Every structure is written in structure tokens, then in C-alpha cells.
């Protein structure tokens, strides 16, 4: 009888053996694809604008999904509406200031490709977020290291740790520490190793990376001590984020001011410190952008973000008045340029399109908040780190070739973890019929 059971389980068409092997093979294939996709996020092709090979593959993947399911994913519709409003804002700004129609199409197309990449990643993640996020990020980390040698950006050549290698090492360490085979022996050692790594980021001059890692560890440790995760606790997490940012700034200020982080950090701190602390000095672009939006809040300044020199002069005088040092590098980079450096995705959108950009900002912020809720509630350290990193880019980084993927993957987690409302799924089924591919509306 036992032999008959074993024989039945090994039969290709049986109820037991074949499906199990098929599932295992499917997961292994998905892991390999995810790793390869992550690896290609740091390999770029230059068409006048640098585009990663992974972005091309994601667009092709989304196109195949649309063809197979015979409908457009439900998440594309609200984003398309937001992009239409953004385009109208660009046109209105062009009528007010005049800067050429080619920049309108190029900038709108860039945002469109970015959004489609988010939707494609969400489709890829939705069946198994933890199982696919880990290999994607492993591939991305290895890709950052490979990209440093194959197609380096000017930024990573200037500061390899801050603009790539530090993040890659952090992802690899998190993956190693949270691997099933060693997690039982690293419950107490893991926080110590990660806080030590955050200290190394401080020493290497990567303050934001150090803060993100420390905050990720804190949030996950707090969540592991709770049996339930309520909305009030989510509000408490945002309070903790604010407190951690404040604490990181204070710690950095003390160590940099006393010279414990080295002469370069002491000089940087001296240049960036002023009446309102180190944050306005460290991110001078943020003050420039905020002041520019205040000057033209409805239409913005168009996709080129070209403002008059009087605005530059006023912001320069504000910094000098409040005790901030404007060194030659900052002066040439920020105050004698034709266009503002869009060193914040959200503020950059407001400067480019004014109030017309607000729906798109909300549609990007909403899945990020949901992604953070997923990362914390699932006690997933890697997801929490990735999502917090994407959030920092949304607020204080430009939408460049090295930031598109970190932001896209963080938002994709939010879309994949919390799919569209059921009415969107039902609408898709009405259009596509009730065939085998008509389920899932990410």
C-alpha cells in the first residue's frame, strides 16, 4: 500500500507530485527573472537620456500583460488622468512664460514612462511580494556594484559610497541577516550589526542612508513587539520617523562639529550650518524650489523650471542673511544657472506645473504610505528599508536615472499589497469577459 502511495505521488499527472514540482519550478524561474531584472536596473543605454535595460523590459512586460488580459490595468486610468492635468499645466505655463513645446512632450513622456514602470513592477510583485522583492533587490545591489564599473554616473565617480556602493552593501547585509537559514541565530546580533553599519555610513558621509537604516531597524523591532498594528500605531510610526530624523541630525551635528567624523565632515558641517540648523544648508535646492513655487503657485514655471535671476538673488540673500555659507561650488550649481535643479520629485512637480501637479503628487504619495504600512505590518526589514529609501527620494532627490528604480519599486509595493478597489476589477472583467486571465487588477 505504501509503494502504491509513493508511486501515485511521483506520477506526472498526479494530484501530489507534479503540481508541487511545477510550483517549485515556477518560483525558481520567478526568482531568476527577478534577480536578472534587478541586475539590469543599473545598466544604462544613453539616448540623450540614460534609460536602464530593466525599464525597457518592464514596459515590454506591461504591454504583454495588456495583450494577454485584453484590458488596460485599472491603476493606469487615474495616473493617465493625473498626467493629462500635468500636461495642461505645462501648456498653461508655456502660454505664460514661453519655453518651447519639445520640453513639454519630453518631460510628460518621462513621467509617463516612470509611472508605467511602477505599474509593471506592481504586476510582477503582486503574486509574491516578499519572494520577488528580495531577488530584485539582490540583483539591484549587484547591479549597482557592476554599474560602477560598466556605466558609472558622474555622481558615483565623485562619491561611490554615497551614490551606490553603500546602498548595495546595506541591501546585501539585510538579505544575509534575514535569510531563513541564519535568522534564528541572528535575532539579537542583527540589530547590532545593522546599527554598526549605519555608523559606518555616518563615517563615510552618507547621513541619509544611515538614518534610513536606523529607522528601518527601529520600526521593525517595534512592530515585532506588537501582536496587532492599528492606525494609531501607524501615526505613532510617523512621529517616530520625525523624531529619528531630528535625532540623526543632532547626532551628526555633534560629531561633525567636534571633528570626530574627519576634517571633510567638519568643513561640510561648517558650510551647511546656519540660523535654522543644518537641514536648510544641506539641501539648499529645497529652499530654492519652495520659494520658486510660492512665486508662481498656480501654473508653476514649466518643465524647464527656468526662473528669473531676481528669484535666485533673493534666495541667495536669504541664506547669507541667516548665516549660511555659499561656497563656490554651491554658487555655480544653484545661483548662476538657467534652470532650477529639481532636487525633489514632489517640489519639482510643483515648480514645473503648480497646482496642476497636485493630483499626481497625491497619486504617488498614497501608494507610498500604503507600502510603508505593508512593510511595517509584515515585519519585513528589507521592504521597510526599500520603502523608506524611496520616500526620501520623493522628497529630496531628483527624478534621475539612479533614483527612478528606488522610487518605482517602493511605490510598486504599495500598489501590489493593496490592489485597486473591487469596482475597478469588476469593470475590467466586464470589458475582458470572465476568461482565465481576467483576475487581478493592479
N, C-alpha and C positions, 0 to 999 in steps of 0.2 A: 504493500500500500504506500509505504514511504517512497519507493522507487517511482511509482506512478505519479506521485505528487511532484517529485523533482523533475520528472520528465515533462509534466504539464507546465511547470513554471519556466522551463527552458525553451518551450516551443515558440517559434517566431510569432505565431498568431494568437498566443495565449493571452489570458487576462492579466497575467502577473509579470512574466519576464520581459517580453518585448516592449510594452509601454514604459517600464522602468528604465530600460536601456535607452529608449528613444528620448525620454525626458532628460536623462543624464547627458546624452549626446547633444541635445538641444541647448542645455545650459552651458556645456563646454564650448559649443560653437558661439553662443552669445557672448561668453567671456572673452574669447579670442577676438571677436569683432569689436567688442567694447575697448579692449586694450589697444588694438590697431587704430581705432578711431581716436582714442586719446593721444596716441603717439603722433598722429598726423596733425594735431592741433597746433603744434609749434613748427611745422614745416610749411613755409610760405612760398607762394608764387607772386611775383611782382608784376602787376598790370598797370602800373602807375599808382595803384593802391595795393598793399600787400594783403592777399587773401590766402587763408590756410587751405590745405588739401582737404582737411576734415570738413570745412564749411561747404566745399563743393559736393562732398559725399552726402552730407546731411540734406542739402537741397535736392539731390537726386533721390535719396531715401524718402523724403516727404512727397515728392512727385509720384513715386511708385505707390505709396500709401493711398494717395488720392485716386490713382488709376484703379487700384485693386478694389477699393471700397466704393468707388463711383460717387464720391461726395467730398466736399471740402471740409476739413476738420472744424469743429464748432468754435474752437479758440481763435481761428483765423479771422472770423467775422468781426468781433469787437476790435481787434487790432487793426483790421483794414479800415474801420470807421475812424479810429484814432489817427492813422496815417493820413487819411483824407483830410481831417481837420488840420494836421500838421502842414500838409501841402497848401491848404488855404491860407494858413498863417504865413508861410513863406511868400506866397503870391502877394498877400497884403503888405508885407514888409518890403517886398520888391517895389510895389507901387509907391510906397512912402519914401524909400531911400535909393532904390535902383542899384542892382549889383549883377545882373545877368541871369538869364534863365537856365544856363547849363549847371550852375551851382545848385539850383532848386532840384532839378532831376537827379543829380549825382548824390546829394545829401539825403533826399527822400528814399532813393533806391538803397542807399547804405543802411538806413534804419529798417527798411523792408526786409533786406537780406538777414539782418540781425534778428528780427522778430521771427522770420521763418525758421532760422536755426534753432531758436528757443522751442518752437512748436515741434520741430523734428526731434530734438533731444527728448522732449517730454514723451513723444510717442515711443521712442526707443527705451526709455526708462520705466514706463508705466507698468509693465508686467512684473518687474522685479527691481525695485529701486535700489535696495542695498546690494543685490547681486550684480547689478550692472554699473552702479556708481563707482564701486571700488576698482574694478579693472579699468574703467575710463580714466579715473584719476591716477592710477598707477601708470597707464600709458601716457597721460598728460605730463606727469612728473618726469618720466624717462624722456619724453619729447622735449621738455624744457632744457634738459641737460644736452640732448642731441642737437637741439636748435641753437644752443650756444656755440656749437662748432660748425653747424651746417649753414644756418641763415640767421646770424645774430642781429638783433636790433641795436641801434646806436646806444640806447639806454643800458642794455645789458652789458655792452662792452665797457661802459663807464663804471657801472656798479653791478657786477654779476650777482652778488648775493641778494641785493635788494630787489632786483628786477628779474628774478627767475630761479637761481640756484637755491636760495634759502627756502622758497616755497616748495620746490621739488623735494628737498630733503625733508621738510616737515610732513608732506603727504606720505613719503616712503616710511618715515618713522611711525606715523599714526597707523598705517596699514600693518606694519610689522607688529606693533604693540597690541593691536586689536584682532590679530589673526587667531582663529579658533584654537590652534594647537598650543598657543602660548598664553592665551588670555587668562587662564586660571592661575598661572604663576606670576602674572604681571599686574594684578588688581591694585596692589599697594605700590609697586615700583613705577607703574605707568605715569601717574601724576608727577612724580619726582623727575622722571626723565623728560617729560614734556615741559615742565616749568624750567628745567635746566636748559632745554633747547630754546625756550623763549628768552632766557637770559643771554644766550649766545646771539640771538637776533638783535637784542639791545646792543651788545658789544660791537656787532657788525654794522650797526647804524640803521637797522630796519625796524623802526619803532612800531609801525602799524602792524607788521607781521607778528611781532612779539605780543602786542596787545590782543590781536585776534586769537592767537593760540592760547594765551592765558584765559581769555574769556570763554573760549570753547570748552576748555577743561572745567572751568567753574560751573558753567551751565549744565554740562552733562553729569558732573558729580552731584549737583543739587537735585537734578531730575532722578538720579538713581536712588536717592534717599527718600523719594516720594512714591506712593503707590498710585496716585492719580495726578492728573495735570489739568488744572482748571484755567478758565480765562483770567481769573485774578492772579494766578501764578504766572501767566504769560505777561501780564502788566508788570509784575514784580521782576520778571526777567529783563524787560526793557529798562527798568530802574537800575538793575544790576549792570546792564550794558553801560548806562550813563556813568554810574559810579566807577566802573572799571576804566573807562576812558579817562575820567578825571584822575584816578589813581595812577594810571600809567604815565600820564603827563607829569604829575607831581614827582613820581619816582625818577623819570627820565631827567626832569629839570634839576633835581638834586644831584644825581650822579654826573650829569654833563657839566653842571656849573662848578663842581668840585674837581673836575678833571679826571675822575675815575674811569670814564669811558674813552679816554685818549684826547690828544690835542685837537684832532679834527672835529670830534663831537663837541668839545668845549667852544671852538670857533663857530661852529654851526649854531650852537645854542645862543651864543652872544649875538649873532646876526639875526636870529629869529625871535629873540625875546624883546618884549616891549611892555607898554602900559597894561594891555589886556592879556598878558601871558604869551605862551609860545605858539598856541594854535593859529592865531591870525598871521604870525610871521612865518610859520612853517607852510601854510597854504595861502600864500598871497593871492593866488589866482581866484580863490573863493570870494575874497572881498571885491576883487575886480568884477567878477561875474555878477555878484549880488547887486553891486552899485549900478552896473550896466542895465540889469533888468528893471531896477527901480526907475531909471531914466526913461525906459520905454516898455512899460509893463504889458500893454495890450498886444502889440504886434511884434515886439522884440526887435532884433537888428538884422534878421535874415540869416540864412545858413552860413554866410561867411563871417558873421559876428564882427563886422567892421564898424567900429565906433569912432567918434571924432576924437582928436587929440586932447581936447579940453577935458573929456572924461578921464583920460589917462593921467593928466596933470593933477586933477582933483584927488584921485586915489593916491597918487604919489605923495602929495602934500599931507594927506590924512596919515599915512604911515610915518612920515618924518615928524609930524606934529605929536604923535603918540609914542615917539621914542624907538621906532623900529629902524634897523639899518637896511638900506637898499644898496647891496653891493653891485659891482659892475655886471656880474652875470645876471642878477635879477633885473637890473635896469634894462639891459639889452633884450632880455627874454620877455619882459612884461610890459614895458612902458614906451618902447620905440618900435612897435610892430603895427602892421596894418590891421590885423585881426586879433581878437582876444583869444588867448589859449583856453580852450574849453575843458578845463581840468576838473570837471564834474559833469557826469552824464545828465543829472537832473537839472542843475543850474544851467548847463549848456543848452538844454532844450528850451528853458525859459528865455534865455538870452536870444536864441535863434528864432523862436516863434511866439513868445509871450504867452498870453492866456490860451492860445490855440494848442499849446503843448501840454496843458494840464491833464486832459483825458489820457494821453499816452503815459504821462508820468504815473498817474494813478493805476493804470493797467499794468505797469511794470512793478510798482511798489506792492500791489495787492498779492501777486503770487510769491513775492519775496517774503512777505510777512507769513504767509501760509507755509512756505518752505521752512522758515525758521521754526515755526510751531511743530512741523513734522520732525525736523532734526532733533529738537529738544525732547519731544514726547516719545520718540522712538529710541532715545538714549544713544543715538548714533554719532559718535565723536567726529568721524570723517565728514558726514553730511553737515554737521553743525559748523565745522571749520570751513568747509567749502561755501556754505551759505553766508556766513559772516564775511568771508573774503569778498564774495560777490556784492554784498551790501556796501562794504567800504568803497568798492569801485564805483557803485552807483552814485555815491555822494561826493567822492573826492578824486575820481580818476576820469580821464577822457575815454571816449569810446574808440579805442585804438586797436591795432591788430593783436596786441598782447592782453587786452582786457575783455575783448568780446566773448571769448570762451568762458573765462571765470564767471562773468555775469550771466551768460546764457545758461550755463549748467545749474547755477543757483536758482534761477527763475524756472527752469525746466522741472526741477524737483518739486516746486510748488504746484505747477500745473499737473504733474504726474500723480502727486499724492492726493490732490483734491480736484478730480476731473470736473468738467462743466456740469451745470445743472441738468437734471433729467429731461427737462423740456428740450434742451439742446440735442440730447441724444435721440429723443423721440422724433424731433424734426428731421434729424439725419436719417433715421430709419424710414420715415415716410418718403424721403427722396430716393433712398437707395434700395428700398424693399427690405425684406426680412431674411436675406441670404446669410450665409455663414460668416461673412466678413462685416456685418453691419453693426457689430457691438463695439463699445469703447469710443468715447468722444472726447479725446484730449485735444 
